Amino acid sequence: MNNFSFSMHEKPFPSREIIMTNKSQFIERPDRSEQLAYVEISVLGVIFMVASAGNLTLILVLWNKRKKLSRMYVFMLHLSLADLVVAFFQVLPQMIWDITDVFFGPDPMCRLIRYLQLVGMFASTYMIVVMTLDRFQAICYPMVTFQKKRALWNAPICASWCISLLFSIPQVFIFSKTEIYPGIFECWAKFMEPWGSKAYVTWIFVAIFFIPINILIVCQIKICRTIKTNIYVKQHSDLELQEQHRIGASRASSINCISKAMIKTVKMTVVTVVAFFLCWTPFFIVHLWVAWSSEDVTEGAAFTIIMLLGNLNSCANPWIYMYFSGHIPRCVSHRETLSTREDSLNTASIDLGDRDCEDRTTAV
């Protein structure tokens, strides 16, 4: 997907990057392959329908449970909203532009759409990050007090949206409606220096993929180690357990308070992180390769599909949640089973009252 610096029409990056000079001249654009355009339009159409249907369904499901808010509920709700932004302002506009082959609309619309495209990418990514950090805190540091007030917003979510809105601002200044032929316009990026596109693509890679994926990997490794320690401790005698409590009371208590419901939410976050990695890795590898390559990259069907893989992440997220919560009919055989799975997933946070360990693990 060409959301921040370039287009997919025949020649990937350079064709929608303009290096500003002192002379005003029209830009030569090679004719596109109609067959390749049909492939891209078809893939984008499927992605848009699946992402829209999945995220709208999940929002309706979660909205019906708004009186039973939980931390995981809030994170998944906002993740679905971010993925809807991706579907309606990233996938849909790109599909329309591939159909028309040119941009129809005023300059403010060009800048707004490009801005919202990047907002969706940032928000979807950072919502996964804060959701994983929340699981990390719940598993590894359960004695830290959670926000007790039930609301559709919390500090991590607000921070994610604010960062997304802020970091996407350069799109407004980089992209503009550009006349490529007399009377024919495109929504293309303009850079003052030849190295501008390389710097910008690299910055997007670092901000949306490199930093988040490292945070996610570190958190998941520590979560898995804590759960492994929990299993190890439970397999030993009471004497060893007492010694564990004596050596590190807070650590032991955090281990022994991990419930099956919480482990289920951890599994869900692990699958979400894996989906994020699989979808975005090929996308950014290709973008960096094209941006830094000294030679023109030949575009083909395989190249186009790889460039569109990042959008699959917005398709996968809602179905991952619905699978683990039991909203997919084939995943459960009885209504009672579905209800049990919903309750276990939606009640996995931690209440630090003076109750027993079992009562302390209410879901996120």
Buried (B, 14 or more C-beta within 10 A) or exposed (E): BBBBBBBBBBBBBBBBBBEEEEEEEEBEBEEBBEEBBEBBBEBBBBBBEBBBBBBBBBBEBBEEBEEEBBBBBBBBBBBBBBBBBBBBBBBBBBBBBBEEBBBEBEBEBBBBBBBBBBBBBBBBBBBBBBBBBBBBBBBBBBEEEBEEEBEEEBEBBEEBBEBBBEBBEBBBEBBBBBEBEEEEBBBBBBBEEEEBBBEBBBEBBEBBBEBBBEBBEEBBEBBEEBBEBBEEBEEEEEEEBEEBBEEEEEBBBBBBBBBEBBBBBBEBBBBBBBBBBEBBBBBBEBBBEBBEEEEEBEBEEEBBEBBBBBBBBBBBBBBBBBBBBBBEEEBBEEEEEBEEBBBBBBBBBBEEEEEEEEEBBBBB
